[in-house]
Amino acid sequence: MEYDVAIVGSGPAGIHCALELIDKRPDLRIAIIERGKPIEYRHCPNSTIARGCRKCNPCHILAGWGGAGAFSDGKLTISTHVGGWLDEIIGEEKLAELIDYVDKRYLEHGAPKKLYGASPDKIEKWTRRAALVELQLIPQQIRHMGREGCISVMSSMYQQVAENAEVLFDTEAKDIRVDDNTAIGIETGNGRFISARYVVAAPGRVGNEWLAQQARRLSLSTENNYVDIGVRVEIPAPVMEDIANDLYEPKLVYYSKRFDDKVRLFCFNPGGVVTTEYYDEILTVNGQSFANMKTPNTNFALLVSTRFTAPFKHPIAYGQHIARLANMLGDGVLVQRLADLRRGKRSTKERISRSTVKPTLPSAEPGDLSFALPYRHLSSILEMIDALDKLCPGVASDNALLYGVEVKFYSARVRVNENLETEIHNLYAAGDGAGITRGLMQASVSGVIAARDILRKEGSTDQ
Ligand SMILES: Cc1cc2nc3c(=O)[nH]c(=O)nc-3n(C[C@H](O)[C@H](O)[C@H](O)COP(=O)(O)OP(=O)(O)OC[C@H]3O[C@@H](n4cnc5c(N)ncnc54)[C@H](O)[C@@H]3O)c2cc1C
């Protein structure tokens, strides 16, 4: 099986890599190796990634055509500050240009034309207000495909890719093969060798362990990535109604005074519910909102970002440890009233029932988050809650509920150059699995960057 390019993973990074190559050089022979199924055969027996997950292997939510993107909320974020760290690799200007390029491709495949987000006047208004209380507003616009829209867009992309490339479903990439420090192909789990002059590894978060293991095997350098640890805050919806109406999905950053740590507000769900996520036997918190069902509450995550330095090498294990501690204390997810946290008391069912905010995650166990979260994280989060209260009075009410813990792990970063080529010639690492992105838009952009470098090497001038 001889190809010019072998792509591991058919998530947004792999798909956009293939689309770019096909667009500019339809004569290239391309294989996409995907351990999951075609999109129409992806069915989660549990329908949510919550407790009760049947642990399918591979997981239908995360693996298959469209990757984790196919069943996502489908929010395409038009901002260089959101969804990854490509700005650190290619610079902000180039990233902005590529986001615009990829956005057009999503539109061609049926993404909705409507852009949510603020008008320049509203952005200016909230940027000013935020600055006065030491918060930084991250302006962004969102093209919201929704789950159905996302599936339809990914299906349309499949039509184009499948006409020009071979998509090998139910096929696991086992090893990246290298000769003379140059990639030569992929050995699959079912014993086939897929020869290719270029290999693009885009295995997503679900495949990050595989990529980390390949990096060790091939002696590629890796770097620690960030680990984001914090809580989900639930408040009455009217408290942040004005900012939500103006900005659609506010993203705010605060640098704590005590530790100078970055705390970010993200995943804002007006009228939404608090949910759980189950990964590697750990239950963590998340949030969701629905188009046609609204609760009287709003929830959002407040996360402290840390990037550990040498010699510590286990940021994921650190985050898991804290999540496990919360699970141990609450036999699952903990919930605490802000008043109780501040007074050093655990919440009880009775105390929670006195809160004006009725929890949307009734399975959360009332407890004491200060036993699970490090002082550093807790104090930075409380500082941000106070800053938010000045922007939107009521956020720091005694009744606010805090759920814990919410943790976001990102894959270890494989060292790449500005074209996403690794230390091995013609081997590229793209998307969430490479630890350089964490959202649909930047993952897609990373696929285009790798494709363009391959096109450059192939002498294509049309890039
Ligand atoms: C529930 C959920 C909701 C989300 N909502 C949003 C949102 O609204 N907006 C947003 O911007 N982002 C969202 N995200 C994040 C977004 O989905 C990811 O950032 C994006 O999909 C990453 O793209 P990727 O191509 O790097 O990897 P993935 O989409 O994870 O795709 C990787 C693919 O590689 C395959 N693979 C892995 N290892 C191997 C192997 N060894 N051999 C063969 N195949 C392999 C996997 O099966 C998978 O299909 C969401 C994620 C989840 C889980």
The ligand as a Tripos MOL2 file, in Angstrom:
@<TRIPOS>MOLECULE
LIG
   53    58     1     0     0
SMALL
NO_CHARGES

@<TRIPOS>ATOM
      1 C1        -17.9540   16.6690   24.0800 C.3       1 LIG1
      2 C2        -17.0040   17.6310   23.3830 C.ar      1 LIG1
      3 C3        -17.4860   18.8690   22.9560 C.ar      1 LIG1
      4 C4        -16.6260   19.7780   22.3250 C.ar      1 LIG1
      5 N1        -17.1340   20.9800   21.8760 N.ar      1 LIG1
      6 C5        -16.3170   21.8310   21.1970 C.ar      1 LIG1
      7 C6        -16.8140   23.0540   20.6420 C.ar      1 LIG1
      8 O1        -18.0110   23.3590   20.7030 O.2       1 LIG1
      9 N2        -15.9400   23.8850   20.0180 N.ar      1 LIG1
     10 C7        -14.6200   23.5760   19.8840 C.ar      1 LIG1
     11 O2        -13.8690   24.3690   19.3020 O.2       1 LIG1
     12 N3        -14.1160   22.4190   20.3520 N.ar      1 LIG1
     13 C8        -14.9330   21.5370   21.0020 C.ar      1 LIG1
     14 N4        -14.4340   20.3540   21.4870 N.ar      1 LIG1
     15 C9        -13.0080   20.0450   21.2430 C.3       1 LIG1
     16 C10       -12.8170   19.5790   19.7970 C.3       1 LIG1
     17 O3        -13.7190   18.5600   19.4950 O.3       1 LIG1
     18 C11       -11.3770   19.1290   19.6130 C.3       1 LIG1
     19 O4        -10.5310   20.2070   19.9540 O.3       1 LIG1
     20 C12       -11.0690   18.6990   18.1690 C.3       1 LIG1
     21 O5        -11.9420   17.6930   17.7460 O.3       1 LIG1
     22 C13        -9.6180   18.2230   18.0400 C.3       1 LIG1
     23 O6         -9.3810   17.7930   16.7360 O.3       1 LIG1
     24 P1         -8.2160   16.7470   16.3680 P.3       1 LIG1
     25 O7         -8.3370   16.4810   14.9170 O.co2     1 LIG1
     26 O8         -6.9390   17.2150   16.9010 O.co2     1 LIG1
     27 O9         -8.5540   15.4210   17.1980 O.3       1 LIG1
     28 P2         -9.8580   14.5430   17.3470 P.3       1 LIG1
     29 O10       -11.0510   15.3010   16.9180 O.co2     1 LIG1
     30 O11        -9.8190   14.0080   18.7120 O.co2     1 LIG1
     31 O12        -9.6570   13.3510   16.2950 O.3       1 LIG1
     32 C14        -8.6130   12.4200   16.4260 C.3       1 LIG1
     33 C15        -8.9670   11.1470   15.6670 C.3       1 LIG1
     34 O13        -7.8070   10.3180   15.6240 O.3       1 LIG1
     35 C16        -8.1980    8.9770   15.7890 C.3       1 LIG1
     36 N5         -7.0560    8.2050   16.3280 N.ar      1 LIG1
     37 C17        -6.4250    8.3910   17.5140 C.ar      1 LIG1
     38 N6         -5.3940    7.5380   17.6530 N.ar      1 LIG1
     39 C18        -5.3840    6.7710   16.5380 C.ar      1 LIG1
     40 C19        -4.5660    5.6870   16.1020 C.ar      1 LIG1
     41 N7         -3.5300    5.2340   16.8190 N.pl3     1 LIG1
     42 N8         -4.8460    5.1290   14.9050 N.ar      1 LIG1
     43 C20        -5.8910    5.5680   14.1530 C.ar      1 LIG1
     44 N9         -6.7030    6.5800   14.5250 N.ar      1 LIG1
     45 C21        -6.4500    7.1890   15.6980 C.ar      1 LIG1
     46 C22        -9.3520    9.0480   16.7710 C.3       1 LIG1
     47 O14       -10.1500    7.8880   16.6450 O.3       1 LIG1
     48 C23       -10.0630   10.3240   16.3450 C.3       1 LIG1
     49 O15       -11.0930   10.0830   15.4300 O.3       1 LIG1
     50 C24       -15.2710   19.4310   22.1110 C.ar      1 LIG1
     51 C25       -14.8020   18.1800   22.5310 C.ar      1 LIG1
     52 C26       -15.6500   17.2720   23.1520 C.ar      1 LIG1
     53 C27       -15.1180   15.9420   23.5820 C.3       1 LIG1
@<TRIPOS>BOND
     1     1     2 1
     2     2     3 ar
     3     2    52 ar
     4     3     4 ar
     5     4     5 ar
     6     4    50 ar
     7     5     6 ar
     8     6     7 ar
     9     6    13 1
    10     7     8 2
    11     7     9 ar
    12     9    10 ar
    13    10    11 2
    14    10    12 ar
    15    12    13 ar
    16    13    14 ar
    17    14    15 1
    18    14    50 ar
    19    15    16 1
    20    16    17 1
    21    16    18 1
    22    18    19 1
    23    18    20 1
    24    20    21 1
    25    20    22 1
    26    22    23 1
    27    23    24 1
    28    24    25 2
    29    24    26 1
    30    24    27 1
    31    27    28 1
    32    28    29 2
    33    28    30 1
    34    28    31 1
    35    31    32 1
    36    32    33 1
    37    33    34 1
    38    33    48 1
    39    34    35 1
    40    35    36 1
    41    35    46 1
    42    36    37 ar
    43    36    45 ar
    44    37    38 ar
    45    38    39 ar
    46    39    40 ar
    47    39    45 ar
    48    40    41 1
    49    40    42 ar
    50    42    43 ar
    51    43    44 ar
    52    44    45 ar
    53    46    47 1
    54    46    48 1
    55    48    49 1
    56    50    51 ar
    57    51    52 ar
    58    52    53 1
@<TRIPOS>SUBSTRUCTURE
     1 LIG1         1 GROUP 0 **** ****
